[in-house]
Amino acid sequence: MTLARELVISSAMNEPPPVPPQNLIPSAPATPSESEPQSAPAPAPAPSTPSPAGPGPEPTPWSLVLIAVLALCLLFGLWGLWTVIRAASAASDDPGLRIVQLQQEVTTLTRSDQISREANLKLQSSLAERDEEIAALRADLAFYERFVGSTAQRRGLSVHELRLTPAGEGVWHYAATLTQNLNRDAASEGELRLVIEGSRDGRLQTLDWAALRQQDEAPALAYSFKYFQQVEGDIVLPEGFAPTRVTVRLAPKGGAAVEQSFSWADAVAQPRSSTDVAPDA
């Protein structure tokens, strides 16, 4: 018994270890050729090692400068944003600063409103001037139609308008518009004189042409026109004289004299017309 036990232990110690299974997946039934010994599988190819890449292009100085500039711009932008946010936060936290800002806004709006009002006043003034010009042009058109229109009424020599404006110490500038359309084929020629009635030191006084011109035998003012003409000049009134009426005396050649009177107030207040542009026609 002892000898048989030793033989079993000795055979167990000399038995090789069990070989692990090579493939857990069941294989197909062995064919007669599978009974032959199989050759060992070929080793897998070793992975190819990539060759080291060569050195890349070096950065140029201009690219470095550009990068630096972009970085500075980014920093300045962030700083500006931070400043605005801080100012807004400070304004919301500081009532005094907010009041100052509101006062500045009120001042700006007030100035803007003032400028708008001034521009509106200038526009209204310009429109009023244009309306006056249009009214004057319409009046002149009606004036011209009196002489050259198809329905114009035939009239002889007359004084259409007399205007007096102050020109200095006791000096007055006169402008008389003479008209006629009775004889359209011939010109009307003659002389004009003024006579002014008024008072001085409580007494009635009449100043003739020589007194108004302050010259003995002063020559009359000549005129010559076909349809109308504006004649003008200066006269002098003595100190203390209060005029009340002005009389225009026309002495045409080869015709009867014409006299036409105007009150001093009407002659001074007479508006200026654009017939002054064409003094004679």
C-alpha positions in Angstrom: 0.0 0.0 0.0 2.8 2.3 0.9 4.5 1.6 -2.4 1.4 2.2 -4.5 0.6 5.6 -2.8 4.1 6.8 -3.5 3.7 5.9 -7.1 0.4 7.8 -7.4 1.9 10.9 -5.8 5.0 10.7 -8.0 2.8 10.5 -11.2 0.7 13.4 -10.1 3.8 15.6 -9.5 5.2 14.8 -12.9 1.9 15.5 -14.8 2.1 18.7 -16.9 -0.4 21.6 -16.1 -3.6 21.8 -18.1 -3.5 24.0 -21.2 -6.1 26.8 -21.4 -8.6 26.7 -24.2 -7.4 28.7 -27.3 -10.9 29.7 -28.6 -14.1 30.0 -26.6 -16.2 30.2 -29.7 -17.3 26.7 -30.8 -15.8 25.7 -34.0 -17.2 23.7 -36.7 -16.9 20.0 -36.7 -13.4 18.9 -37.4 -12.7 17.7 -40.8 -10.3 14.9 -41.6 -7.7 17.6 -42.5 -8.2 19.2 -39.1 -6.7 16.1 -37.5 -3.4 17.1 -39.0 -1.3 19.4 -36.9 -2.0 23.1 -37.7 0.8 25.6 -38.2 1.1 28.5 -35.8 -0.7 31.8 -37.0 1.6 34.4 -38.6 2.5 37.3 -36.3 0.6 40.6 -36.9 2.5 43.3 -38.7 4.0 45.9 -36.4 2.3 49.4 -36.6 4.2 51.8 -38.6 5.6 54.7 -36.6 4.9 58.1 -38.3 7.9 60.0 -39.3 8.4 63.2 -37.2 7.1 66.3 -39.0 9.5 69.0 -40.0 9.7 72.4 -38.3 6.7 74.9 -39.1 7.1 78.5 -40.5 8.4 81.0 -38.0 6.1 84.0 -37.1 7.1 87.3 -38.9 7.6 90.6 -36.9 4.5 92.1 -38.6 2.3 89.2 -37.4 3.5 89.7 -33.9 2.8 93.5 -34.1 -0.7 92.7 -35.4 -1.4 90.3 -32.6 -0.1 92.9 -30.1 -2.4 95.6 -31.6 -5.4 93.3 -31.5 -4.7 92.5 -27.9 -4.4 96.2 -27.0 -7.7 97.0 -28.8 -9.4 94.2 -26.9 -8.0 95.5 -23.6 -9.1 99.1 -24.4 -12.6 97.8 -25.3 -12.9 95.9 -22.1 -11.7 99.0 -20.2 -14.2 101.3 -21.9 -17.1 98.8 -21.2 -16.0 98.6 -17.6 -15.9 102.4 -17.3 -19.4 102.8 -18.7 -20.8 100.2 -16.4 -19.1 101.7 -13.5 -20.3 105.2 -14.4 -23.9 103.9 -14.8 -23.7 102.1 -11.5 -22.3 105.2 -9.8 -25.0 107.4 -11.3 -27.7 105.0 -10.1 -26.1 104.9 -6.6 -25.4 108.7 -6.4 -28.5 110.9 -6.4 -26.5 114.0 -6.7 -24.8 112.9 -9.9 -28.1 111.9 -11.3 -29.5 115.4 -10.6 -26.6 117.0 -12.3 -27.1 114.8 -15.4 -30.8 115.7 -15.4 -30.0 119.4 -15.2 -27.6 119.1 -18.2 -30.4 117.3 -20.2 -32.8 120.1 -19.3 -30.3 122.7 -20.4 -29.7 120.9 -23.7 -33.5 120.5 -24.4 -34.1 124.2 -23.5 -31.4 125.4 -25.9 -32.8 123.1 -28.6 -36.3 124.5 -28.1 -34.9 128.0 -28.3 -33.1 127.3 -31.6 -36.3 125.8 -33.0 -38.3 128.9 -32.0 -35.8 131.2 -33.6 -35.8 129.2 -36.8 -39.7 129.3 -36.8 -39.7 133.1 -36.3 -37.2 133.5 -39.2 -39.4 131.3 -41.4 -42.5 133.2 -40.5 -40.8 136.5 -41.3 -39.5 135.2 -44.6 -43.0 134.0 -45.5 -44.5 137.5 -44.6 -41.9 139.2 -46.8 -42.8 136.8 -49.7 -46.5 137.6 -49.2 -45.7 141.3 -49.3 -43.7 140.9 -52.5 -46.5 138.9 -54.1 -49.1 141.6 -53.1 -46.8 144.3 -54.6 -46.4 142.3 -57.8 -50.2 141.9 -58.1 -50.7 145.6 -57.5 -48.1 146.4 -60.2 -49.7 144.0 -62.6 -53.0 145.8 -62.1 -51.2 149.1 -62.5 -49.7 148.1 -65.9 -53.0 146.7 -67.1 -54.5 150.1 -66.7 -52.4 151.3 -69.6 -51.7 148.4 -71.9 -54.6 146.0 -71.2 -57.3 145.5 -73.7 -59.9 146.8 -71.3 -57.8 149.8 -70.1 -59.7 153.0 -69.6 -58.3 155.9 -71.6 -57.2 158.7 -69.2 -55.3 161.9 -69.7 -52.3 163.2 -67.7 -52.6 162.6 -64.0 -50.6 162.0 -60.8 -51.1 158.3 -59.9 -49.1 158.5 -56.6 -47.1 160.9 -54.5 -44.8 159.6 -51.8 -42.8 161.7 -49.2 -40.0 160.3 -47.0 -37.8 162.2 -44.5 -34.2 162.5 -45.7 -32.6 164.7 -43.0 -33.1 167.8 -40.9 -36.0 169.5 -42.6 -35.3 167.7 -45.9 -37.9 165.5 -47.6 -37.6 163.2 -50.6 -40.5 163.2 -52.9 -41.5 160.7 -55.7 -44.4 161.3 -58.0 -45.8 158.7 -60.4 -47.3 160.4 -63.5 -49.5 158.4 -65.9 -51.4 158.9 -69.1 -52.8 156.5 -71.8 -55.1 158.9 -73.7 -52.6 159.5 -76.5 -50.5 156.3 -76.9 -48.8 157.4 -80.1 -47.1 160.5 -78.6 -45.0 161.1 -75.5 -46.3 163.5 -72.8 -43.7 166.2 -72.0 -43.8 169.0 -69.5 -42.6 170.4 -66.1 -43.6 169.5 -62.5 -43.7 171.8 -59.5 -44.8 171.3 -55.9 -46.7 173.6 -53.6 -47.1 172.8 -49.9 -49.7 174.4 -47.6 -49.4 174.4 -43.8 -49.0 176.6 -40.7 -46.2 178.3 -38.9 -46.4 180.2 -35.6 -50.2 179.8 -35.7 -50.6 181.3 -39.2 -51.4 179.7 -42.5 -48.6 179.7 -44.9 -48.0 178.4 -48.5 -44.6 177.4 -49.7 -44.1 177.6 -53.5 -41.5 175.8 -55.6 -38.8 178.4 -55.1 -39.3 178.3 -51.3 -39.2 174.6 -51.2 -36.0 174.5 -53.3 -34.6 177.5 -51.4 -33.6 179.0 -54.7 -35.0 182.0 -56.5 -36.4 181.1 -59.9 -35.6 177.4 -59.3 -36.1 175.4 -62.5 -39.0 173.0 -62.6 -38.6 169.3 -62.8 -39.0 168.1 -66.4 -40.8 164.9 -67.4 -41.3 163.0 -70.6 -43.0 159.6 -70.9 -45.5 157.6 -73.0 -47.4 155.6 -70.4 -46.0 156.5 -67.0 -43.0 157.9 -65.3 -41.7 158.4 -61.8 -40.0 161.7 -61.1 -38.3 162.4 -57.8 -36.2 165.0 -55.9 -35.7 166.8 -52.6 -37.4 169.7 -50.9 -36.7 171.6 -47.7 -39.2 172.7 -45.1 -38.4 175.7 -42.8 -38.1 175.1 -39.1 -41.4 175.2 -37.3 -43.5 174.7 -40.4 -46.3 172.1 -40.1 -47.4 170.9 -43.5 -51.0 169.8 -44.1 -51.4 169.5 -47.9 -49.3 169.0 -51.0 -50.3 170.1 -54.5 -48.6 168.7 -57.6 -48.7 171.1 -60.6 -48.1 169.7 -64.1 -47.5 172.0 -67.0 -47.5 169.9 -70.2 -46.3 171.3 -73.5 -49.2 172.1 -75.8 -51.9 171.3 -73.2 -53.8 172.6 -70.2 -52.1 172.6 -66.8 -53.0 169.8 -64.3 -53.2 170.2 -60.5 -53.7 167.3 -58.1 -53.6 167.6 -54.3 -52.8 165.1 -51.6 -53.0 165.4 -47.8 -49.6 165.4 -46.1 -50.6 162.4 -44.0 -51.5 160.3 -47.0 -48.4 161.3 -48.9 -46.1 160.3 -46.0 -47.9 157.0 -45.4 -48.0 156.0 -49.1 -46.5 152.5 -49.5 -43.6 152.0 -51.9 -44.5 150.2 -55.1 -42.3 148.4 -57.6 -43.0 151.0 -60.3 -39.8 152.5 -59.1 -38.0 149.8 -61.0 -39.1 151.3 -64.3 -39.3 155.1 -63.7 -40.5 155.9 -67.1 -42.3 154.2 -70.0 
